[in-house]
Amino acid sequence: MKNLLFRLIILFLIYPAAHAQEEYLTALTNLRQAEKSPERVPYPITLFLQHARSNSLQLQMMLLEECKLHYRNRVKFPSQDPVLSFVPVYDISSQAIGVRASLEGFLSFSGTRAEINMKSSVTPQSHTLTFSILQPLVQNAFGITDRLIKKRIGTETEIARLQIAESIEDYLAVLIKLYYTWYITSENLRTARDSYLRSQEINRNVREKFRLKIADIRDVNQMRIQVIQKEETVLTLSNTHVGLVREIFEITGSALDFFCAEKKTCPQLLQPMLPEGAFSEIFPETKDQVKEIIRSTRAYKIISLSAQNAADAEKESRLARLPSCNLLVDYSLSTGETKNSADNLSLAAGLSLSSPLPGIKNKAVHKTAVLERTGAHIAVTNTEINLWKTIADLRDAITFRTRLLQGMQEKIDLGREVTAQEQKLYEQGSVSLSDLITQINNLDRYRYEYISAVVALRLLHVQWLKLGDRLLIPHDVSE
């Protein structure tokens, strides 16, 4: 019984690791079969982004936040809806039974508050109608403070909308970087497999020479080490590729399932591709062109709106320190058992004035608002300087990478030619095996560097499009 229990515990402990290893080996087998298959299905980046958008829960949450902004102004601003109240009344002293109703409204554009009150009594029968108006004259004069509050809430809503768009572009930039990482790994894996096959061919040649007493055991061991290193590279890149394919599948979900079913293929057979066409962006040359780009960026708009909001908040805090002076108008009409109509009609008007005594808190609030306004304007200037530097750095980096790529493809072609020549010379015994291995490794390095440089340039293009807030446009992404 103890032995059985012990075996069950051991099985329980090793099953997750064994299951994970089995899953990895299955994926690796599928990948190797896919690599041997000549039919690879192109999977362009535009289609990947389309599938990711339709399946991404994170993107859907961002869009829901954007939808909520349509109601933000009404939620944040004090209620302007008319208020209707209805109260039954019973006066114990006079034993009068009646009802009291009121309707209160607010006009935000002028700051006017109006109220209608009606009181009716059944026993004895009487009716009173009162109409009241309150109009601010100094503090919140004719609704100036309310309009400032409404403007600030609208500005905050616009800032939130721009920030959500910025978050969506950041998310798309992450997806694009993932796709290009997948592309790099796929191309590097192809390079590693080519180098591995070439190394195996040379290894067979060296062993044959060793059998014929032409090569010594040192060449055999040296070539065997080279083959093992190339095999390790292939296995490492294969493992990375399997993980990236799984991540791509998790992001695209059912959309990729439908695509693979339509093409009668599997995710391992998908081939990431670079967008067709070269980057044809015209960089700004003059200061006015650069300034125009800066002023149109989302980052500059956000910081400018924040500065505008800080200025409105400072003005609002200054108005809050003014005394409160309100115009009051009451009109009352009563009907009932009395027949003296002069007593049933009344009209009253007056002014109410209240002024806060000088206090530390109000002054501190105003001074804080002044400092925040100053800081916001400094932030605008600082953002503009940073954008100037970012534009210049991106322009120089794109120019440098473009020029760098012009000679890298030629270097690969020359490397292939030199490697073929070195292999022939080695077979003839004119060069050593070390020279041939060095040239093979150099050719691999040229190919790895070229793919990395191409993708680095594409990512710089993505940064440039993102800087100009054009990453959300599908055709711009593919350029």
C-alpha positions as CSV (number, residue, x, y, z in Angstrom):
1,M,0.0,0.0,0.0
2,K,2.8,2.4,0.9
3,N,4.6,1.6,-2.4
4,L,1.4,2.3,-4.3
5,L,0.9,5.6,-2.5
6,F,4.6,6.5,-3.1
7,R,4.2,5.8,-6.9
8,L,1.0,7.9,-7.1
9,I,2.8,10.9,-5.4
10,I,5.8,10.6,-7.8
11,L,3.4,10.4,-10.7
12,F,1.5,13.5,-9.5
13,L,4.8,15.4,-9.2
14,I,6.3,14.5,-12.5
15,Y,3.1,14.7,-14.6
16,P,3.1,18.5,-15.1
17,A,6.7,18.5,-16.2
18,A,6.2,15.5,-18.5
19,H,3.0,17.1,-19.9
20,A,4.8,20.4,-20.6
21,Q,7.7,18.5,-22.2
22,E,5.3,16.5,-24.4
23,E,3.6,19.7,-25.4
24,Y,6.9,21.4,-26.3
25,L,8.1,18.3,-28.3
26,T,4.8,18.2,-30.2
27,A,5.0,21.9,-31.1
28,L,8.7,21.4,-32.1
29,T,7.8,18.5,-34.3
30,N,5.0,20.5,-36.0
31,L,7.5,23.3,-36.6
32,R,10.1,21.0,-38.1
33,Q,7.4,19.5,-40.3
34,A,6.3,22.9,-41.3
35,E,9.9,23.9,-42.1
36,K,10.3,20.9,-44.5
37,S,7.0,21.8,-46.2
38,P,7.5,24.0,-49.3
39,E,4.0,25.5,-49.0
40,R,4.1,28.4,-46.6
41,V,1.1,30.7,-46.4
42,P,1.8,34.5,-46.4
43,Y,0.4,36.3,-43.4
44,P,0.9,40.0,-43.9
45,I,1.0,42.5,-41.0
46,T,-2.2,44.2,-42.1
47,L,-4.1,41.0,-41.8
48,F,-2.5,40.2,-38.4
49,L,-3.5,43.6,-37.1
50,Q,-7.0,43.1,-38.4
51,H,-7.3,39.8,-36.6
52,A,-5.8,41.1,-33.4
53,R,-8.2,44.1,-33.3
54,S,-11.2,41.8,-33.7
55,N,-10.1,39.5,-30.9
56,S,-8.3,41.8,-28.5
57,L,-10.2,42.2,-25.2
58,Q,-7.7,45.0,-24.2
59,L,-8.6,47.0,-27.2
60,Q,-12.3,46.5,-26.6
61,M,-11.9,47.8,-23.1
62,M,-10.2,50.9,-24.5
63,L,-13.0,51.5,-26.9
64,L,-15.6,51.1,-24.1
65,E,-13.7,53.8,-22.1
66,E,-14.0,56.0,-25.2
67,C,-17.7,55.4,-25.4
68,K,-18.1,56.4,-21.8
69,L,-16.7,59.8,-22.6
70,H,-19.9,60.7,-24.5
71,Y,-21.6,61.0,-21.2
72,R,-18.8,62.4,-19.1
73,N,-19.8,66.1,-19.5
74,R,-23.3,65.4,-18.2
75,V,-22.0,63.2,-15.3
76,K,-19.3,65.7,-14.1
77,F,-21.3,68.9,-14.4
78,P,-23.7,69.7,-11.6
79,S,-27.2,68.6,-12.5
80,Q,-29.2,71.0,-14.7
81,D,-32.3,68.8,-14.8
82,P,-35.5,70.4,-13.4
83,V,-36.5,69.0,-10.0
84,L,-40.2,68.4,-9.3
85,S,-41.3,67.8,-5.7
86,F,-44.7,66.8,-4.4
87,V,-45.5,66.9,-0.6
88,P,-48.9,66.3,1.1
89,V,-49.5,68.7,4.0
90,Y,-51.7,68.4,7.1
91,D,-51.7,71.4,9.5
92,I,-52.5,70.2,13.0
93,S,-53.2,73.7,14.4
94,S,-55.7,74.7,11.7
95,Q,-56.6,71.1,10.7
96,A,-56.0,72.2,7.1
97,I,-55.5,69.4,4.5
98,G,-53.5,70.3,1.3
99,V,-50.6,69.7,-1.0
100,R,-47.4,71.5,-1.7
101,A,-45.6,71.2,-5.1
102,S,-42.5,72.9,-6.5
103,L,-40.5,72.9,-9.7
104,E,-36.9,74.1,-9.7
105,G,-34.8,74.8,-12.7
106,F,-31.3,76.1,-13.5
107,L,-30.0,77.9,-16.6
108,S,-26.3,77.2,-16.9
109,F,-25.5,79.8,-19.6
110,S,-26.7,82.6,-17.4
111,G,-26.4,81.1,-13.9
112,T,-30.1,81.9,-13.2
113,R,-32.1,79.7,-10.8
114,A,-35.9,79.8,-11.1
115,E,-38.4,78.1,-8.8
116,I,-42.2,77.7,-8.9
117,N,-44.1,76.8,-5.7
118,M,-47.7,76.0,-5.4
119,K,-49.6,75.4,-2.2
120,S,-53.2,74.2,-2.2
121,S,-55.5,73.6,0.8
122,V,-58.8,71.8,0.6
123,T,-60.2,72.8,4.0
124,P,-60.3,75.7,4.1
125,Q,-60.0,76.2,0.4
126,S,-57.0,78.3,-0.7
127,H,-54.3,78.4,-3.4
128,T,-50.9,80.1,-3.4
129,L,-48.6,80.3,-6.4
130,T,-45.1,81.7,-6.0
131,F,-42.5,82.4,-8.7
132,S,-38.9,83.1,-7.6
133,I,-35.8,84.1,-9.5
134,L,-32.2,84.2,-8.2
135,Q,-29.6,85.9,-10.5
136,P,-25.9,86.1,-9.4
137,L,-24.4,89.5,-10.2
138,V,-20.8,89.3,-8.9
139,Q,-19.6,85.8,-8.0
140,N,-20.6,83.6,-10.9
141,A,-22.0,86.7,-12.5
142,F,-24.5,85.7,-15.1
143,G,-23.1,82.1,-15.1
144,I,-19.4,82.9,-15.8
145,T,-18.1,80.4,-13.2
146,D,-20.5,77.7,-14.4
147,R,-19.4,78.3,-18.0
148,L,-15.8,78.0,-16.9
149,I,-16.5,74.7,-15.0
150,K,-18.4,73.4,-18.1
151,K,-15.4,74.4,-20.3
152,R,-12.9,72.7,-18.0
153,I,-15.0,69.5,-18.0
154,G,-15.1,69.5,-21.8
155,T,-11.4,70.0,-22.0
156,E,-10.7,67.2,-19.6
157,T,-13.0,65.0,-21.7
158,E,-11.0,65.9,-24.8
159,I,-7.8,65.1,-23.0
160,A,-9.1,61.7,-22.0
161,R,-10.2,61.0,-25.5
162,L,-6.7,61.9,-26.8
163,Q,-5.1,59.7,-24.1
164,I,-7.3,56.8,-25.1
165,A,-6.2,57.2,-28.7
166,E,-2.6,57.4,-27.6
167,S,-3.1,54.1,-25.6
168,I,-4.6,52.4,-28.6
169,E,-1.6,53.5,-30.8
170,D,0.8,52.3,-28.1
171,Y,-1.0,48.9,-28.1
172,L,-0.8,48.7,-31.9
173,A,2.9,49.6,-31.7
174,V,3.4,46.6,-29.3
175,L,1.5,44.3,-31.7
176,I,3.6,45.5,-34.7
177,K,6.9,45.0,-32.7
178,L,5.7,41.5,-31.8
179,Y,5.0,40.7,-35.5
180,Y,8.4,42.0,-36.5
181,T,10.0,39.9,-33.8
182,W,8.3,36.9,-35.2
183,Y,9.6,37.9,-38.7
184,I,13.2,38.2,-37.4
185,T,13.0,34.8,-35.7
186,S,11.5,33.2,-38.8
187,E,14.2,34.6,-41.1
188,N,17.0,33.8,-38.6
189,L,15.7,30.3,-38.3
190,R,15.9,29.9,-42.1
191,T,19.4,31.2,-42.0
192,A,20.4,28.9,-39.2
193,R,18.9,25.9,-41.0
194,D,20.8,26.7,-44.2
195,S,24.0,27.0,-42.3
196,Y,23.3,23.8,-40.4
197,L,22.7,21.9,-43.7
198,R,25.9,23.4,-45.2
199,S,27.9,22.4,-42.1
200,Q,26.5,18.8,-42.3
201,E,27.6,18.7,-45.9
202,I,31.1,19.9,-45.0
203,N,31.2,17.5,-42.1
204,R,30.5,14.5,-44.4
205,N,33.3,15.8,-46.7
206,V,35.7,16.1,-43.8
207,R,34.9,12.6,-42.5
208,E,35.4,11.2,-46.0
209,K,38.8,12.9,-46.1
210,F,39.7,11.5,-42.8
211,R,38.8,8.0,-44.0
212,L,41.1,8.6,-47.0
213,K,43.8,9.8,-44.7
214,I,43.7,13.3,-46.2
215,A,42.3,15.1,-43.1
216,D,43.4,14.5,-39.5
217,I,41.3,14.0,-36.4
218,R,41.6,17.7,-35.4
219,D,39.6,18.7,-38.5
220,V,37.0,16.0,-37.7
221,N,36.6,17.3,-34.1
222,Q,36.6,20.9,-35.2
223,M,33.9,20.3,-37.8
224,R,31.8,18.3,-35.3
225,I,31.9,21.2,-32.9
226,Q,30.7,23.5,-35.7
227,V,27.8,21.1,-36.5
228,I,26.8,21.0,-32.8
229,Q,26.9,24.7,-32.5
230,K,24.7,25.2,-35.6
231,E,22.3,22.5,-34.3
232,E,22.1,24.4,-31.0
233,T,21.3,27.6,-32.8
234,V,18.5,25.9,-34.8
235,L,17.0,24.4,-31.6
236,T,17.2,27.7,-29.8
237,L,15.5,29.6,-32.6
238,S,13.0,26.8,-33.1
239,N,12.0,27.1,-29.4
240,T,11.7,30.9,-29.7
241,H,9.6,30.5,-32.9
242,V,7.2,28.1,-31.3
243,G,6.7,30.5,-28.4
244,L,6.1,33.4,-30.8
245,V,3.6,31.4,-32.9
246,R,1.7,30.5,-29.7
247,E,1.7,34.2,-28.7
248,I,0.4,35.3,-32.1
249,F,-2.3,32.6,-31.9
250,E,-3.4,33.8,-28.5
251,I,-3.7,37.4,-29.7
252,T,-5.5,36.7,-32.9
253,G,-7.7,33.8,-31.5
254,S,-10.7,32.7,-33.5
255,A,-9.9,35.1,-36.3
256,L,-6.7,33.2,-37.0
257,D,-8.5,29.9,-36.6
258,F,-11.0,30.9,-39.4
259,F,-8.1,32.1,-41.6
260,C,-6.2,28.8,-41.2
261,A,-9.3,26.8,-41.9
262,E,-10.0,28.8,-45.0
263,K,-6.4,28.4,-46.3
264,K,-6.3,24.7,-45.1
265,T,-3.2,25.3,-43.2
266,C,-2.0,25.7,-39.5
267,P,-0.3,28.5,-37.6
268,Q,3.1,26.9,-37.9
269,L,2.9,27.2,-41.7
270,L,2.2,30.9,-41.7
271,Q,5.0,33.1,-43.1
272,P,5.3,36.6,-41.7
273,M,6.2,39.2,-44.4
274,L,7.6,42.6,-44.6
275,P,5.2,45.2,-46.0
276,E,5.8,45.9,-49.7
277,G,7.2,49.2,-50.8
278,A,9.8,51.5,-49.4
279,F,9.3,54.2,-46.8
280,S,8.5,57.3,-48.8
281,E,8.1,59.9,-46.1
282,I,9.3,63.4,-46.8
283,F,11.0,64.8,-43.8
284,P,10.4,68.4,-42.8
285,E,13.2,70.8,-43.8
286,T,12.3,74.2,-42.4
287,K,11.5,75.2,-38.9
288,D,8.0,76.1,-39.8
289,Q,7.4,72.6,-41.2
290,V,8.8,71.1,-38.0
291,K,6.7,73.4,-35.8
292,E,3.6,72.4,-37.8
293,I,4.3,68.7,-37.2
294,I,4.8,69.4,-33.5
295,R,1.6,71.4,-33.1
296,S,-0.4,68.6,-34.8
297,T,0.9,65.8,-32.6
298,R,-1.3,64.3,-30.0
299,A,1.2,64.8,-27.2
300,Y,1.4,68.5,-27.9
301,K,-2.4,68.8,-28.0
302,I,-2.7,67.0,-24.7
303,I,-0.2,69.2,-22.9
304,S,-1.7,72.4,-24.5
305,L,-5.2,71.5,-23.4
306,S,-3.8,70.8,-19.9
307,A,-2.3,74.3,-19.9
308,Q,-5.5,75.8,-21.0
309,N,-7.4,73.9,-18.3
310,A,-4.9,75.1,-15.7
311,A,-5.5,78.7,-16.8
312,D,-9.3,78.3,-16.5
313,A,-8.9,76.7,-13.1
314,E,-6.8,79.7,-11.9
315,K,-9.5,82.1,-13.2
316,E,-12.1,80.1,-11.5
317,S,-10.3,80.2,-8.2
318,R,-9.9,84.0,-8.6
319,L,-13.6,84.4,-9.2
320,A,-14.4,82.3,-6.1
321,R,-12.8,84.9,-3.9
322,L,-15.3,87.6,-5.0
323,P,-18.3,88.5,-2.8
324,S,-21.6,86.9,-3.5
325,C,-24.3,89.3,-4.7
326,N,-27.6,88.0,-5.9
327,L,-30.7,89.6,-7.3
328,L,-33.9,88.1,-5.8
329,V,-37.3,88.5,-7.4
330,D,-40.5,86.9,-5.9
331,Y,-44.0,87.0,-7.4
332,S,-46.8,85.6,-5.4
333,L,-50.5,85.0,-6.2
334,S,-53.0,83.8,-3.6
335,T,-56.7,82.9,-4.0
336,G,-59.1,81.7,-1.3
337,E,-62.0,82.8,0.9
338,T,-60.8,86.4,1.2
339,K,-62.2,88.7,-1.4
340,N,-59.6,91.5,-1.1
341,S,-57.6,91.0,-4.3
342,A,-55.0,93.5,-3.3
343,D,-53.9,91.2,-0.5
344,N,-53.7,88.2,-2.9
345,L,-51.0,89.6,-5.2
346,S,-47.4,90.5,-4.2
347,L,-44.2,91.4,-6.0
348,A,-40.9,91.7,-4.2
349,A,-37.3,92.3,-5.3
350,G,-34.1,92.7,-3.4
351,L,-30.4,92.0,-3.2
352,S,-28.5,89.5,-1.1
353,L,-24.9,90.2,-0.3
354,S,-22.4,88.0,1.4
355,S,-18.6,88.3,1.5
356,P,-16.1,85.9,3.0
357,L,-13.6,87.3,5.4
358,P,-9.9,87.1,4.2
359,G,-8.8,83.6,4.9
360,I,-5.7,81.5,4.6
361,K,-7.3,78.6,2.7
362,N,-8.9,80.6,-0.2
363,K,-5.6,82.5,-0.7
364,A,-3.6,79.2,-0.7
365,V,-6.0,77.6,-3.2
366,H,-5.6,80.6,-5.5
367,K,-1.8,80.7,-5.2
368,T,-1.7,76.9,-5.9
369,A,-3.8,77.4,-9.1
370,V,-1.4,80.2,-10.2
371,L,1.6,78.0,-9.7
372,E,-0.1,75.1,-11.5
373,R,-0.8,77.4,-14.5
374,T,2.8,78.5,-14.6
375,G,4.0,74.9,-14.4
376,A,1.6,73.9,-17.2
377,H,3.0,76.6,-19.5
378,I,6.5,75.4,-18.7
379,A,5.4,71.8,-19.5
380,V,4.2,73.0,-23.0
381,T,7.6,74.5,-23.7
382,N,9.4,71.5,-22.5
383,T,7.2,69.1,-24.6
384,E,7.9,71.2,-27.6
385,I,11.6,71.0,-27.1
386,N,11.5,67.3,-26.5
387,L,9.4,66.8,-29.7
388,W,12.0,68.9,-31.7
389,K,14.7,66.5,-30.4
390,T,12.6,63.4,-31.1
391,I,11.9,64.5,-34.7
392,A,15.6,65.3,-35.3
393,D,16.7,62.0,-33.8
394,L,14.2,59.9,-35.7
395,R,15.1,61.6,-39.0
396,D,18.8,61.0,-38.5
397,A,18.3,57.4,-37.4
398,I,16.1,56.6,-40.4
399,T,18.6,58.3,-42.8
400,F,21.4,56.3,-41.2
401,R,19.6,53.0,-41.3
402,T,18.6,53.5,-44.9
403,R,22.2,54.2,-46.0
404,L,23.4,51.3,-43.9
405,L,21.2,48.8,-45.6
406,Q,22.4,49.9,-49.1
407,G,25.6,47.9,-48.7
408,M,24.5,45.1,-46.4
409,Q,22.7,43.1,-49.2
410,E,25.8,43.4,-51.4
411,K,27.9,42.2,-48.5
412,I,25.7,39.1,-48.2
413,D,26.0,38.3,-51.9
414,L,29.8,38.7,-51.7
415,G,29.8,36.6,-48.6
416,R,28.0,33.7,-50.4
417,E,30.4,33.9,-53.3
418,V,33.5,33.9,-51.0
419,T,32.1,31.0,-49.0
420,A,31.5,28.9,-52.1
421,Q,35.1,29.7,-53.2
422,E,36.5,28.9,-49.8
423,Q,34.7,25.5,-49.8
424,K,36.1,24.7,-53.2
425,L,39.6,25.7,-52.1
426,Y,39.3,23.6,-49.0
427,E,38.2,20.6,-51.0
428,Q,41.3,21.1,-53.1
429,G,43.4,21.5,-50.0
430,S,44.4,25.1,-50.6
431,V,42.9,26.6,-47.4
432,S,42.5,25.3,-43.9
433,L,39.2,24.1,-42.4
434,S,39.4,27.0,-39.9
435,D,39.3,29.5,-42.7
436,L,36.3,27.9,-44.2
437,I,34.4,27.8,-40.8
438,T,35.3,31.4,-40.2
439,Q,33.8,32.4,-43.6
440,I,30.6,30.4,-43.0
441,N,30.2,32.1,-39.6
442,N,30.8,35.5,-41.2
443,L,28.1,34.8,-43.8
444,D,25.6,33.8,-41.1
445,R,26.5,37.0,-39.2
446,Y,26.0,39.1,-42.3
447,R,22.5,37.6,-42.8
448,Y,21.5,38.0,-39.1
449,E,22.7,41.6,-39.1
450,Y,20.8,42.4,-42.3
451,I,17.5,41.1,-41.0
452,S,17.9,42.9,-37.7
453,A,18.8,46.2,-39.6
454,V,15.7,45.8,-41.9
455,V,13.4,45.3,-38.9
456,A,15.1,48.1,-37.0
457,L,14.4,50.5,-39.9
458,R,10.8,49.3,-40.0
459,L,10.3,50.0,-36.3
460,L,11.8,53.5,-36.8
461,H,9.1,54.0,-39.5
462,V,6.5,52.9,-36.9
463,Q,7.8,55.4,-34.4
464,W,7.6,58.1,-37.1
465,L,4.0,57.3,-38.0
466,K,3.1,57.1,-34.3
467,L,4.7,60.5,-33.7
468,G,2.4,62.0,-36.3
469,D,-0.6,60.1,-34.9
470,R,-1.1,58.1,-38.1
471,L,-0.6,54.6,-36.8
472,L,-4.3,54.1,-36.5
473,I,-4.7,54.4,-40.3
474,P,-4.4,50.8,-41.8
475,H,-2.7,51.9,-45.0
476,D,-0.1,53.9,-43.2
477,V,0.8,50.9,-41.0
478,S,1.6,48.9,-44.1
479,E,3.8,51.5,-45.8
